[in-house]
Amino acid sequence: MPELPYDFPHQPPENYSYEVESHKANILAIWLRHHYPYTYSSDVVRTIWGFFNTRKGEYIAPINSKKPGKVVDINDTTPYTAMQLNLNPLEYALYAASR
């Protein structure tokens, strides 16, 4: 089973963990696994965090769990997702002030 890239900066949030799977020959899928007990399912519940290109050393935001999107700066990601926020200037100022 593949492991997280050595430069992955995030620690999993409480009650979560990361799983890594091979997506394609040079692309790893990074999953965020939920450790909460859900009443509707006894299956493992997980969310795609993003993708990692092993040849180029780039992190990629997901379009969905099967399709990588655009390359992202790892510093612009969160422990929950590599997807980028689409904020207007006011929202971005408030977001930046809260960090």
N, CA, C and O of each residue as an XYZ file, in Angstrom:
396
protein
N       0.848     -1.183      0.000
C       0.000      0.000      0.000
C       0.895      1.249      0.000
O       1.809      1.345      0.819
N       0.648      2.192     -0.895
C       1.448      3.414     -0.948
C       1.301      4.241      0.337
O       0.321      4.101      1.069
N       2.278      5.091      0.592
C       2.252      5.959      1.764
C       2.113      7.415      1.340
O       2.318      7.762      0.177
N       1.760      8.262      2.311
C       1.674      9.693      2.046
C       3.020     10.216      1.561
O       4.062      9.725      1.995
N       3.017     11.197      0.675
C       4.283     11.809      0.253
C       5.023     12.380      1.458
O       4.402     12.821      2.425
N       6.345     12.370      1.395
C       7.156     12.809      2.524
C       6.923     14.272      2.893
O       7.113     14.652      4.049
N       6.513     15.102      1.923
C       6.325     16.523      2.207
C       4.871     16.896      2.492
O       4.532     18.080      2.501
N       4.012     15.908      2.724
C       2.602     16.181      3.021
C       2.528     16.888      4.372
O       2.922     16.306      5.382
N       2.031     18.135      4.418
C       2.154     18.942      5.632
C       1.050     18.770      6.671
O       1.188     19.254      7.794
N      -0.023     18.104      6.327
C      -1.185     18.068      7.212
C      -1.187     16.847      8.125
O      -0.732     15.764      7.756
N      -1.710     17.058      9.319
C      -2.039     15.966     10.223
C      -3.535     15.740     10.089
O      -4.280     16.702      9.902
N      -4.002     14.492     10.180
C      -5.443     14.289     10.032
C      -6.211     14.936     11.186
O      -5.747     14.925     12.326
N      -7.385     15.498     10.890
C      -8.218     16.046     11.954
C      -8.636     14.935     12.923
O      -8.492     13.751     12.618
N      -9.147     15.323     14.075
C      -9.583     14.338     15.065
C     -10.662     13.429     14.471
O     -11.572     13.900     13.789
N     -10.555     12.142     14.731
C     -11.479     11.104     14.241
C     -11.391     10.878     12.728
O     -12.334     10.367     12.124
N     -10.277     11.251     12.121
C     -10.017     11.015     10.704
C      -8.627     10.413     10.554
O      -7.801     10.491     11.463
N      -8.380      9.814      9.399
C      -7.035      9.374      9.041
C      -6.917      9.454      7.526
O      -7.917      9.555      6.816
N      -5.677      9.407      7.041
C      -5.446      9.451      5.599
C      -5.153      8.049      5.090
O      -4.498      7.254      5.766
N      -5.642      7.755      3.895
C      -5.333      6.517      3.185
C      -4.817      6.901      1.797
O      -5.278      7.872      1.196
N      -3.872      6.139      1.311
C      -3.313      6.416     -0.014
C      -3.484      5.174     -0.875
O      -3.187      4.059     -0.447
N      -3.964      5.382     -2.088
C      -4.136      4.295     -3.055
C      -3.529      4.713     -4.382
O      -3.437      5.900     -4.693
N      -3.126      3.740     -5.145
C      -2.666      3.992     -6.510
C      -3.883      4.322     -7.364
O      -4.858      3.570     -7.380
N      -3.828      5.439     -8.070
C      -4.929      5.831     -8.947
C      -4.594      5.481    -10.394
O      -5.401      4.877    -11.100
N      -3.410      5.864    -10.819
C      -2.840      5.524    -12.122
C      -1.371      5.238    -11.889
O      -0.907      5.273    -10.749
N      -0.642      4.960    -12.933
C       0.768      4.584    -12.793
C       1.580      5.610    -12.004
O       2.403      5.231    -11.171
N       1.363      6.886    -12.250
C       2.145      7.915    -11.570
C       1.299      8.832    -10.690
O       1.786      9.872    -10.246
N       0.049      8.472    -10.432
C      -0.854      9.306     -9.636
C      -1.342      8.514     -8.421
O      -1.831      7.392     -8.546
N      -1.198      9.124     -7.250
C      -1.734      8.546     -6.023
C      -3.009      9.287     -5.641
O      -3.092     10.505     -5.802
N      -3.995      8.563     -5.138
C      -5.209      9.172     -4.599
C      -5.062      9.217     -3.087
O      -4.768      8.199     -2.459
N      -5.264     10.391     -2.499
C      -5.189     10.559     -1.047
C      -6.619     10.713     -0.540
O      -7.343     11.620     -0.950
N      -7.012      9.818      0.353
C      -8.371      9.780      0.885
C      -8.374     10.209      2.341
O      -7.418      9.948      3.070
N      -9.446     10.867      2.766
C      -9.667     11.221      4.157
C     -10.730     10.266      4.689
O     -11.892     10.326      4.286
N     -10.320      9.391      5.592
C     -11.229      8.368      6.123
C     -11.879      8.865      7.408
O     -11.198      9.380      8.296
N     -13.195      8.711      7.506
C     -13.975      9.137      8.663
C     -14.064      7.971      9.645
O     -14.344      6.843      9.240
N     -13.831      8.230     10.915
C     -13.931      7.183     11.931
C     -15.140      7.388     12.840
O     -15.137      6.959     13.994
N     -16.158      8.037     12.321
C     -17.386      8.229     13.081
C     -18.299      7.026     12.871
O     -18.275      6.421     11.799
N     -19.096      6.668     13.861
C     -20.097      5.618     13.625
C     -21.318      6.229     12.914
O     -21.973      7.125     13.446
N     -21.604      5.739     11.728
C     -22.746      6.227     10.968
C     -23.879      5.219     11.068
O     -23.648      4.013     10.980
N     -25.101      5.704     11.253
C     -26.245      4.811     11.412
C     -26.722      4.224     10.096
O     -27.371      3.178     10.095
N     -26.422      4.862      8.982
C     -26.933      4.407      7.698
C     -26.017      3.398      7.015
O     -26.407      2.794      6.015
N     -24.796      3.201      7.539
C     -23.874      2.304      6.855
C     -22.827      1.769      7.823
O     -22.357      2.486      8.706
N     -22.473      0.515      7.649
C     -21.369     -0.047      8.423
C     -20.090     -0.069      7.567
O     -19.036     -0.498      8.037
N     -20.189      0.393      6.313
C     -19.027      0.466      5.428
C     -18.116      1.615      5.843
O     -18.529      2.531      6.554
N     -16.884      1.549      5.388
C     -15.938      2.633      5.616
C     -16.419      3.863      4.854
O     -16.769      3.777      3.677
N     -16.432      5.004      5.532
C     -16.845      6.257      4.898
C     -15.593      7.094      4.705
O     -14.844      7.340      5.649
N     -15.376      7.529      3.470
C     -14.196      8.321      3.179
C     -14.482      9.329      2.077
O     -15.422      9.180      1.297
N     -13.647     10.357      2.037
C     -13.768     11.464      1.101
C     -12.436     11.625      0.391
O     -11.382     11.460      1.004
N     -12.472     11.942     -0.876
C     -11.212     12.174     -1.588
C     -10.613     13.498     -1.101
O     -11.282     14.531     -1.123
N      -9.359     13.459     -0.664
C      -8.652     14.692     -0.282
C      -8.077     15.341     -1.532
O      -8.229     16.543     -1.745
N      -7.420     14.542     -2.349
C      -6.803     15.043     -3.563
C      -5.906     13.983     -4.167
O      -5.984     12.811     -3.798
N      -5.059     14.390     -5.090
C      -4.172     13.470     -5.801
C      -2.737     13.981     -5.713
O      -2.499     15.156     -5.436
N      -1.783     13.074     -5.952
C      -0.372     13.431     -5.947
C       0.297     12.786     -7.152
O       0.200     11.575     -7.352
N       0.978     13.605     -7.957
C       1.717     13.107     -9.113
C       3.115     12.750     -8.628
O       3.888     13.635     -8.261
N       3.447     11.466     -8.623
C       4.732     11.014     -8.087
C       5.910     11.398     -8.976
O       7.018     11.568     -8.468
N       5.713     11.538    -10.252
C       6.814     11.906    -11.159
C       7.174     13.381    -11.051
O       8.351     13.740    -11.053
N       6.159     14.231    -10.957
C       6.392     15.672    -10.917
C       6.425     16.231     -9.499
O       6.854     17.366     -9.292
N       5.975     15.440     -8.516
C       5.940     15.919     -7.138
C       4.902     16.997     -6.914
O       5.102     17.888     -6.089
N       3.787     16.928     -7.643
C       2.747     17.955     -7.570
C       1.478     17.410     -6.932
O       1.104     16.255     -7.138
N       0.819     18.273     -6.149
C      -0.482     17.946     -5.582
C      -1.554     18.465     -6.523
O      -1.401     19.525     -7.132
N      -2.642     17.712     -6.639
C      -3.695     18.035     -7.597
C      -5.032     18.021     -6.869
O      -5.344     17.074     -6.148
N      -5.816     19.073     -7.061
C      -7.159     19.135     -6.482
C      -8.068     18.164     -7.232
O      -7.892     17.958     -8.433
N      -9.034     17.566     -6.538
C      -9.932     16.650     -7.235
C     -11.095     17.379     -7.906
O     -11.596     18.380     -7.394
N     -11.512     16.862     -9.051
C     -12.786     17.272     -9.646
C     -13.869     16.407     -9.011
O     -14.928     16.895     -8.617
N     -13.582     15.127     -8.924
C     -14.388     14.166     -8.177
C     -13.436     13.042     -7.757
O     -12.225     13.171     -7.938
N     -13.945     11.968     -7.211
C     -13.067     10.927     -6.674
C     -12.308     10.146     -7.739
O     -11.378      9.405     -7.422
N     -12.700     10.308     -8.996
C     -12.043      9.562    -10.065
C     -11.246     10.436    -11.018
O     -10.522      9.924    -11.872
N     -11.373     11.765    -10.881
C     -10.766     12.644    -11.870
C      -9.961     13.771    -11.206
O     -10.531     14.614    -10.512
N      -8.635     13.786    -11.418
C      -7.820     14.897    -10.922
C      -8.123     16.177    -11.698
O      -8.484     16.141    -12.874
N      -7.966     17.312    -11.007
C      -8.207     18.607    -11.641
C      -6.916     19.367    -11.855
O      -6.012     18.890    -12.541
N      -6.830     20.558    -11.265
C      -5.678     21.443    -11.457
C      -4.635     21.244    -10.361
O      -4.953     20.864     -9.234
N      -3.393     21.511    -10.722
C      -2.286     21.473     -9.762
C      -2.484     22.609     -8.763
O      -2.862     23.718     -9.140
N      -2.221     22.322     -7.466
C      -2.390     23.319     -6.413
C      -1.103     23.469     -5.613
O      -0.262     22.570     -5.589
N      -0.966     24.610     -4.965
C       0.119     24.838     -4.023
C      -0.289     24.166     -2.719
O      -1.370     24.437     -2.198
N       0.556     23.300     -2.189
C       0.218     22.548     -0.979
C      -0.090     23.476      0.191
O      -0.834     23.094      1.094
N       0.466     24.689      0.193
C       0.208     25.646      1.270
C      -1.198     26.235      1.203
O      -1.664     26.839      2.170
N      -1.873     26.065      0.076
C      -3.239     26.565     -0.087
C      -4.280     25.481      0.154
O      -5.447     25.673     -0.185
N      -3.890     24.351      0.727
C      -4.818     23.268      0.999
C      -5.108     23.209      2.494
O      -4.431     23.858      3.291
N      -6.115     22.430      2.867
C      -6.466     22.238      4.279
C      -6.339     20.756      4.612
O      -6.192     19.938      3.704
N      -6.392     20.392      5.885
C      -6.363     18.969      6.224
C      -7.566     18.193      5.669
O      -7.522     16.966      5.581
N      -8.622     18.893      5.300
C      -9.830     18.235      4.812
C      -9.871     18.052      3.299
O     -10.480     17.099      2.814
N      -9.237     18.946      2.546
C      -9.321     18.855      1.087
C      -8.246     19.699      0.396
O      -7.720     20.662      0.955
N      -7.946     19.301     -0.829
C      -7.042     20.079     -1.675
C      -7.832     21.014     -2.588
O      -7.244     21.807     -3.323
N      -9.157     20.925     -2.543
C      -9.977     21.799     -3.384
C      -9.783     23.243     -2.956
O      -9.683     23.543     -1.766
N      -9.730     24.123     -3.927
C      -9.500     25.531     -3.662
C     -10.816     26.254     -3.418
O     -11.841     25.942     -4.025
N     -10.764     27.226     -2.517
C     -11.944     28.031     -2.236
C     -12.155     29.039     -3.355
O     -11.195     29.604     -3.879
N     -13.394     29.259     -3.715
C     -13.743     30.250     -4.733
C     -14.389     31.423     -4.002
O     -15.611     31.481     -3.866
N     -13.564     32.353     -3.534
C     -14.045     33.451     -2.707
C     -13.974     34.777     -3.449
O     -13.073     35.009     -4.256
N     -14.946     35.648     -3.160
C     -14.854     37.005     -3.685
C     -13.854     37.768     -2.802
O     -13.448     37.241     -1.766
N     -13.446     38.975     -3.172
C     -12.413     39.688     -2.404
C     -12.754     39.894     -0.926
O     -11.870     39.768     -0.079
N     -13.993     40.204     -0.598
C     -14.378     40.404      0.789
C     -14.288     39.084      1.565
O     -13.759     39.041      2.675
N     -14.806     38.023      0.972
C     -14.732     36.709      1.632
C     -13.282     36.290      1.849
O     -12.937     35.737      2.894
N     -12.430     36.559      0.850
C     -11.019     36.203      0.972
C     -10.348     36.996      2.096
O      -9.546     36.436      2.843
N     -10.658     38.278      2.228
C     -10.079     39.096      3.294
C     -10.497     38.560      4.652
O      -9.675     38.492      5.565
N     -11.743     38.181      4.801
C     -12.217     37.619      6.068
C     -11.566     36.257      6.333
O     -11.187     35.956      7.465
N     -11.440     35.453      5.305
C     -10.811     34.139      5.439
C      -9.340     34.283      5.835
O      -8.857     33.584      6.726
N      -8.630     35.205      5.158
C      -7.201     35.411      5.439
C      -7.008     35.943      6.857
O      -6.033     35.591      7.522
N      -7.919     36.780      7.321
C      -7.806     37.333      8.679
C      -8.035     36.271      9.743
O      -7.526     36.390     10.857
N      -8.793     35.236      9.411
C      -9.083     34.189     10.399
C      -7.993     33.138     10.484
O      -8.006     32.306     11.391
N      -7.041     33.163      9.542
C      -5.974     32.156      9.535
C      -4.857     32.518     10.419
O      -3.884     31.772     10.521
